[in-house]
Amino acid sequence: MVTEILYPVAYARPHEAVHIEDARRGRPHFCFGCDREMVIRHGRIRRPHFAHKAGFVQCEKDNTLHEAAKAFIRQGFLHAVATGGEYQVGYPCEGCEAPISVNVAIESANIASEKTVVKGTRSDLIVFQPDGSPRIIIEVVVTHDLESDTKQRYEEANYPVVMVKPSWETLPDLRRAAIGSRILNIKGDKHRYCNDCRNIQKKKAAARAEEAEIYRRIEQVNGRGPRSPHEPLKPLTEEDLMRIPAYANAKAKAKRLGSGVKRERG
């Protein structure tokens, strides 16, 4: 026995994504998976939904979700461009997984579905910049991850890719933003990390550079390192040395050992 699927979405020609809450009786609606006409059902027990007509064998549900997600993303993007609004594409920060988002609905931008920009691969959605160059690729992942050879092609082409994993509940949200679960080929700290993680990285880099400079000066004092003719050698203070973790740890250990000896003598 085939269990009836309660579809929350369908499309109205010409391929307008429609959620059941926005559906109007008397207007034809069609299935994203099989393109057959659907009916609106409102009942006292079941929630409102679209359904195939009686006697029809159900189509593949995951494929329907996949096609519906693409349609909602495309519709949201085009509406934002036409009205001067924003359409956000988001993904997790590589440092803390906090959401990072960027508005891709700039003037004269465009979006295409099932188009090839990387040889041997048809991408689910491609956002194009006004000059016609690809800005970002959106792959909708429902059940299976990207094939390994597809990932390799994307990495070789070096195009940024955001992988969106939709659900029936989150489909309406795709009209406003497409939030990815993973990314490929996002380059540069500005795009890969949130502001907080970038600030932490900057502080760590500054600390590493400062520590390296202190080590360089120690080597110069001991006669083991090169001495720049343009910079006079500055003697290291105890405060400088205490900023080196190894030195500070050694001092702390010596202090603990020294206090232990005094207690034994006492």
C-alpha positions as a Markdown table, in Angstrom:
| # | Residue | x | y | z |
|---|---|---|---|---|
| 1 | Met | 0.0 | 0.0 | 0.0 |
| 2 | Val | 1.4 | 3.4 | -1.0 |
| 3 | Thr | 1.1 | 6.0 | 1.7 |
| 4 | Glu | -0.1 | 9.4 | 0.4 |
| 5 | Ile | 2.4 | 12.1 | 0.5 |
| 6 | Leu | 1.2 | 15.5 | 1.9 |
| 7 | Tyr | 3.0 | 17.9 | -0.4 |
| 8 | Pro | 3.2 | 21.5 | 1.0 |
| 9 | Val | 4.3 | 22.9 | -2.3 |
| 10 | Ala | 3.5 | 22.8 | -6.0 |
| 11 | Tyr | 4.0 | 25.2 | -8.9 |
| 12 | Ala | 1.7 | 27.2 | -11.1 |
| 13 | Arg | 2.7 | 27.9 | -14.7 |
| 14 | Pro | 4.9 | 29.5 | -15.7 |
| 15 | His | 6.9 | 27.6 | -13.0 |
| 16 | Glu | 5.9 | 29.8 | -10.1 |
| 17 | Ala | 6.6 | 28.1 | -6.8 |
| 18 | Val | 3.5 | 28.1 | -4.6 |
| 19 | His | 3.3 | 27.1 | -0.9 |
| 20 | Ile | 0.0 | 25.5 | 0.2 |
| 21 | Glu | -0.7 | 28.6 | 2.4 |
| 22 | Asp | -0.7 | 30.8 | -0.8 |
| 23 | Ala | -2.6 | 28.4 | -3.0 |
| 24 | Arg | -5.9 | 29.5 | -4.7 |
| 25 | Arg | -8.6 | 27.1 | -5.7 |
| 26 | Gly | -9.5 | 27.2 | -9.4 |
| 27 | Arg | -5.9 | 27.8 | -10.4 |
| 28 | Pro | -4.0 | 24.8 | -11.8 |
| 29 | His | -1.1 | 23.5 | -9.7 |
| 30 | Phe | 1.5 | 21.0 | -10.8 |
| 31 | Cys | 4.0 | 18.6 | -9.1 |
| 32 | Phe | 7.6 | 19.6 | -9.1 |
| 33 | Gly | 8.6 | 16.0 | -9.5 |
| 34 | Cys | 6.4 | 14.7 | -12.3 |
| 35 | Asp | 4.7 | 17.8 | -13.7 |
| 36 | Arg | 1.3 | 16.3 | -13.3 |
| 37 | Glu | -1.6 | 18.4 | -12.1 |
| 38 | Met | -2.3 | 18.4 | -8.3 |
| 39 | Val | -5.3 | 19.1 | -6.2 |
| 40 | Ile | -5.6 | 21.2 | -3.1 |
| 41 | Arg | -6.9 | 19.3 | 0.0 |
| 42 | His | -8.2 | 20.9 | 3.2 |
| 43 | Gly | -9.4 | 18.6 | 5.8 |
| 44 | Arg | -10.3 | 18.6 | 9.5 |
| 45 | Ile | -7.8 | 16.0 | 10.4 |
| 46 | Arg | -4.9 | 16.4 | 8.0 |
| 47 | Arg | -3.1 | 19.6 | 7.4 |
| 48 | Pro | -3.7 | 21.5 | 4.1 |
| 49 | His | -1.6 | 20.0 | 1.3 |
| 50 | Phe | -1.3 | 19.3 | -2.4 |
| 51 | Ala | -1.9 | 15.8 | -3.6 |
| 52 | His | -1.9 | 13.9 | -6.9 |
| 53 | Lys | -5.2 | 13.0 | -8.3 |
| 54 | Ala | -6.8 | 9.7 | -7.2 |
| 55 | Gly | -5.3 | 6.6 | -8.8 |
| 56 | Phe | -2.0 | 8.1 | -9.5 |
| 57 | Val | 1.1 | 6.2 | -8.3 |
| 58 | Gln | 3.2 | 8.6 | -6.2 |
| 59 | Cys | 6.3 | 10.2 | -7.8 |
| 60 | Glu | 9.7 | 10.3 | -6.2 |
| 61 | Lys | 9.5 | 12.5 | -3.1 |
| 62 | Asp | 13.1 | 13.4 | -2.8 |
| 63 | Asn | 13.3 | 14.5 | -6.4 |
| 64 | Thr | 10.2 | 16.7 | -5.8 |
| 65 | Leu | 11.9 | 18.3 | -2.8 |
| 66 | His | 15.0 | 18.9 | -4.8 |
| 67 | Glu | 13.2 | 20.6 | -7.7 |
| 68 | Ala | 11.0 | 22.6 | -5.4 |
| 69 | Ala | 14.0 | 23.9 | -3.5 |
| 70 | Lys | 15.6 | 25.1 | -6.7 |
| 71 | Ala | 12.4 | 26.8 | -7.8 |
| 72 | Phe | 12.0 | 28.7 | -4.4 |
| 73 | Ile | 15.6 | 29.9 | -4.5 |
| 74 | Arg | 15.3 | 31.1 | -8.1 |
| 75 | Gln | 12.0 | 32.8 | -7.4 |
| 76 | Gly | 13.3 | 34.5 | -4.3 |
| 77 | Phe | 16.4 | 35.7 | -6.1 |
| 78 | Leu | 14.6 | 37.1 | -9.1 |
| 79 | His | 12.0 | 38.8 | -6.9 |
| 80 | Ala | 14.8 | 40.5 | -4.9 |
| 81 | Val | 16.6 | 41.7 | -8.1 |
| 82 | Ala | 13.3 | 43.0 | -9.6 |
| 83 | Thr | 12.3 | 44.9 | -6.5 |
| 84 | Gly | 15.8 | 46.1 | -5.4 |
| 85 | Gly | 15.7 | 43.9 | -2.4 |
| 86 | Glu | 18.2 | 41.5 | -1.0 |
| 87 | Tyr | 18.7 | 37.7 | -1.4 |
| 88 | Gln | 21.2 | 36.3 | 1.0 |
| 89 | Val | 23.3 | 33.2 | 0.4 |
| 90 | Gly | 24.8 | 32.0 | 3.7 |
| 91 | Tyr | 27.1 | 29.4 | 5.0 |
| 92 | Pro | 28.9 | 28.5 | 8.3 |
| 93 | Cys | 32.1 | 30.2 | 9.4 |
| 94 | Glu | 35.0 | 27.8 | 9.1 |
| 95 | Gly | 36.1 | 28.8 | 12.6 |
| 96 | Cys | 33.0 | 28.7 | 14.8 |
| 97 | Glu | 30.2 | 27.8 | 12.4 |
| 98 | Ala | 28.4 | 31.1 | 13.0 |
| 99 | Pro | 26.4 | 32.1 | 9.9 |
| 100 | Ile | 28.0 | 34.3 | 7.2 |
| 101 | Ser | 25.8 | 35.7 | 4.6 |
| 102 | Val | 26.2 | 37.8 | 1.5 |
| 103 | Asn | 23.6 | 39.6 | -0.7 |
| 104 | Val | 23.8 | 38.2 | -4.2 |
| 105 | Ala | 20.8 | 40.0 | -5.7 |
| 106 | Ile | 22.7 | 43.0 | -7.0 |
| 107 | Glu | 21.4 | 45.0 | -9.9 |
| 108 | Ser | 21.5 | 43.2 | -13.3 |
| 109 | Ala | 22.6 | 39.9 | -11.6 |
| 110 | Asn | 21.0 | 36.8 | -12.9 |
| 111 | Ile | 20.4 | 33.1 | -12.0 |
| 112 | Ala | 20.2 | 30.0 | -14.1 |
| 113 | Ser | 19.2 | 26.4 | -13.3 |
| 114 | Glu | 20.8 | 23.2 | -14.7 |
| 115 | Lys | 23.5 | 25.0 | -16.6 |
| 116 | Thr | 27.0 | 23.9 | -17.3 |
| 117 | Val | 29.8 | 26.4 | -16.3 |
| 118 | Val | 32.2 | 23.6 | -15.2 |
| 119 | Lys | 33.0 | 21.1 | -17.9 |
| 120 | Gly | 31.3 | 17.8 | -17.2 |
| 121 | Thr | 28.9 | 19.1 | -14.5 |
| 122 | Arg | 25.4 | 20.6 | -14.6 |
| 123 | Ser | 25.0 | 22.8 | -11.6 |
| 124 | Asp | 21.7 | 23.1 | -9.8 |
| 125 | Leu | 21.8 | 26.9 | -9.7 |
| 126 | Ile | 24.4 | 29.5 | -10.8 |
| 127 | Val | 24.3 | 33.1 | -9.8 |
| 128 | Phe | 25.8 | 35.3 | -12.5 |
| 129 | Gln | 27.3 | 38.7 | -12.0 |
| 130 | Pro | 26.2 | 41.6 | -14.2 |
| 131 | Asp | 29.2 | 41.0 | -16.5 |
| 132 | Gly | 28.0 | 37.4 | -17.1 |
| 133 | Ser | 30.7 | 35.7 | -15.0 |
| 134 | Pro | 29.7 | 33.1 | -12.4 |
| 135 | Arg | 29.6 | 34.5 | -8.8 |
| 136 | Ile | 28.5 | 31.5 | -6.8 |
| 137 | Ile | 27.2 | 28.0 | -7.5 |
| 138 | Ile | 24.4 | 26.6 | -5.3 |
| 139 | Glu | 24.0 | 22.8 | -5.1 |
| 140 | Val | 20.8 | 21.5 | -3.5 |
| 141 | Val | 21.6 | 18.3 | -1.6 |
| 142 | Val | 18.7 | 16.2 | -0.4 |
| 143 | Thr | 19.8 | 12.6 | 0.1 |
| 144 | His | 23.2 | 12.2 | -1.4 |
| 145 | Asp | 26.3 | 14.4 | -1.1 |
| 146 | Leu | 28.1 | 15.6 | -4.3 |
| 147 | Glu | 29.9 | 12.9 | -6.2 |
| 148 | Ser | 33.6 | 12.9 | -5.6 |
| 149 | Asp | 34.4 | 13.6 | -9.3 |
| 150 | Thr | 32.0 | 16.6 | -9.2 |
| 151 | Lys | 33.8 | 18.0 | -6.1 |
| 152 | Gln | 37.1 | 17.6 | -7.9 |
| 153 | Arg | 35.8 | 19.4 | -11.0 |
| 154 | Tyr | 34.6 | 22.3 | -8.8 |
| 155 | Glu | 37.9 | 22.5 | -6.9 |
| 156 | Glu | 39.9 | 22.5 | -10.2 |
| 157 | Ala | 37.6 | 25.2 | -11.6 |
| 158 | Asn | 38.0 | 27.2 | -8.3 |
| 159 | Tyr | 34.4 | 28.4 | -8.3 |
| 160 | Pro | 32.8 | 29.0 | -4.9 |
| 161 | Val | 30.1 | 26.4 | -4.2 |
| 162 | Val | 27.5 | 26.5 | -1.4 |
| 163 | Met | 25.6 | 23.3 | -0.6 |
| 164 | Val | 22.0 | 23.8 | 0.6 |
| 165 | Lys | 20.2 | 20.9 | 2.3 |
| 166 | Pro | 16.4 | 21.8 | 2.3 |
| 167 | Ser | 13.5 | 20.2 | 4.1 |
| 168 | Trp | 9.8 | 20.5 | 3.5 |
| 169 | Glu | 9.5 | 22.8 | 6.5 |
| 170 | Thr | 12.2 | 25.2 | 5.4 |
| 171 | Leu | 11.1 | 25.6 | 1.7 |
| 172 | Pro | 9.3 | 28.9 | 2.2 |
| 173 | Asp | 12.4 | 30.4 | 3.8 |
| 174 | Leu | 14.3 | 29.8 | 0.5 |
| 175 | Arg | 12.3 | 32.7 | -0.9 |
| 176 | Arg | 14.4 | 35.0 | 1.3 |
| 177 | Ala | 17.7 | 33.3 | 1.8 |
| 178 | Ala | 19.6 | 30.1 | 0.9 |
| 179 | Ile | 21.7 | 29.0 | 3.9 |
| 180 | Gly | 24.2 | 26.3 | 3.0 |
| 181 | Ser | 25.4 | 23.5 | 5.3 |
| 182 | Arg | 28.8 | 23.3 | 3.7 |
| 183 | Ile | 31.0 | 25.2 | 1.2 |
| 184 | Leu | 33.8 | 24.6 | -1.3 |
| 185 | Asn | 36.4 | 27.0 | -2.7 |
| 186 | Ile | 35.4 | 30.0 | -0.6 |
| 187 | Lys | 38.7 | 32.0 | -0.7 |
| 188 | Gly | 40.0 | 34.7 | 1.6 |
| 189 | Asp | 39.6 | 35.2 | 5.4 |
| 190 | Lys | 37.0 | 37.9 | 4.7 |
| 191 | His | 34.6 | 35.3 | 3.2 |
| 192 | Arg | 35.6 | 32.2 | 5.1 |
| 193 | Tyr | 35.4 | 33.6 | 8.6 |
| 194 | Cys | 33.0 | 35.7 | 10.6 |
| 195 | Asn | 34.2 | 39.0 | 12.1 |
| 196 | Asp | 34.9 | 37.6 | 15.5 |
| 197 | Cys | 37.0 | 34.7 | 14.1 |
| 198 | Arg | 38.9 | 37.1 | 11.9 |
| 199 | Asn | 39.7 | 39.4 | 14.9 |
| 200 | Ile | 40.9 | 36.3 | 16.9 |
| 201 | Gln | 43.1 | 35.3 | 14.0 |
| 202 | Lys | 44.6 | 38.7 | 13.6 |
| 203 | Lys | 45.5 | 38.8 | 17.3 |
| 204 | Lys | 47.1 | 35.3 | 17.1 |
| 205 | Ala | 49.1 | 36.4 | 14.1 |
| 206 | Ala | 50.2 | 39.5 | 15.8 |
| 207 | Ala | 51.2 | 37.5 | 18.9 |
| 208 | Arg | 53.2 | 35.0 | 16.7 |
| 209 | Ala | 55.0 | 37.8 | 15.0 |
| 210 | Glu | 55.8 | 39.5 | 18.3 |
| 211 | Glu | 57.1 | 36.2 | 19.7 |
| 212 | Ala | 59.2 | 35.6 | 16.7 |
| 213 | Glu | 60.7 | 39.0 | 17.0 |
| 214 | Ile | 61.6 | 38.4 | 20.7 |
| 215 | Tyr | 63.2 | 35.1 | 19.8 |
| 216 | Arg | 65.2 | 36.9 | 17.0 |
| 217 | Arg | 66.5 | 39.4 | 19.6 |
| 218 | Ile | 67.5 | 36.7 | 22.0 |
| 219 | Glu | 69.5 | 35.0 | 19.2 |
| 220 | Gln | 71.2 | 38.3 | 18.5 |
| 221 | Val | 72.1 | 38.8 | 22.1 |
| 222 | Asn | 73.6 | 35.4 | 22.2 |
| 223 | Gly | 75.5 | 36.0 | 19.0 |
| 224 | Arg | 73.7 | 33.3 | 17.1 |
| 225 | Gly | 71.4 | 35.4 | 14.9 |
| 226 | Pro | 71.9 | 38.0 | 12.2 |
| 227 | Arg | 72.0 | 41.6 | 13.4 |
| 228 | Ser | 70.4 | 44.1 | 11.1 |
| 229 | Pro | 72.7 | 47.1 | 10.2 |
| 230 | His | 69.6 | 49.3 | 10.0 |
| 231 | Glu | 68.2 | 48.6 | 13.4 |
| 232 | Pro | 70.2 | 49.0 | 16.6 |
| 233 | Leu | 70.2 | 46.0 | 18.9 |
| 234 | Lys | 67.8 | 46.5 | 21.8 |
| 235 | Pro | 68.4 | 44.6 | 25.0 |
| 236 | Leu | 65.6 | 42.3 | 26.2 |
| 237 | Thr | 64.0 | 43.2 | 29.5 |
| 238 | Glu | 62.5 | 40.7 | 31.9 |
| 239 | Glu | 59.0 | 41.9 | 30.7 |
| 240 | Asp | 60.0 | 41.0 | 27.1 |
| 241 | Leu | 61.2 | 37.6 | 28.2 |
| 242 | Met | 58.0 | 36.8 | 30.2 |
| 243 | Arg | 56.0 | 37.2 | 27.0 |
| 244 | Ile | 57.6 | 34.1 | 25.6 |
| 245 | Pro | 55.6 | 31.1 | 26.8 |
| 246 | Ala | 58.6 | 28.8 | 27.1 |
| 247 | Tyr | 60.5 | 31.3 | 29.3 |
| 248 | Ala | 57.4 | 32.2 | 31.4 |
| 249 | Asn | 56.7 | 28.5 | 32.0 |
| 250 | Ala | 60.3 | 27.8 | 33.0 |
| 251 | Lys | 60.2 | 30.8 | 35.4 |
| 252 | Ala | 56.9 | 29.6 | 37.0 |
| 253 | Lys | 58.3 | 26.0 | 37.3 |
| 254 | Ala | 61.5 | 27.3 | 39.0 |
| 255 | Lys | 59.5 | 29.4 | 41.4 |
| 256 | Arg | 57.3 | 26.4 | 42.4 |
| 257 | Leu | 60.4 | 24.3 | 42.9 |
| 258 | Gly | 62.1 | 27.0 | 44.9 |
| 259 | Ser | 59.1 | 27.4 | 47.2 |
| 260 | Gly | 59.0 | 23.6 | 47.7 |
| 261 | Val | 62.7 | 23.6 | 48.8 |
| 262 | Lys | 62.1 | 26.4 | 51.3 |
| 263 | Arg | 59.1 | 24.5 | 52.9 |
| 264 | Glu | 61.3 | 21.4 | 53.3 |
| 265 | Arg | 64.0 | 23.4 | 55.0 |
| 266 | Gly | 61.5 | 25.1 | 57.3 |
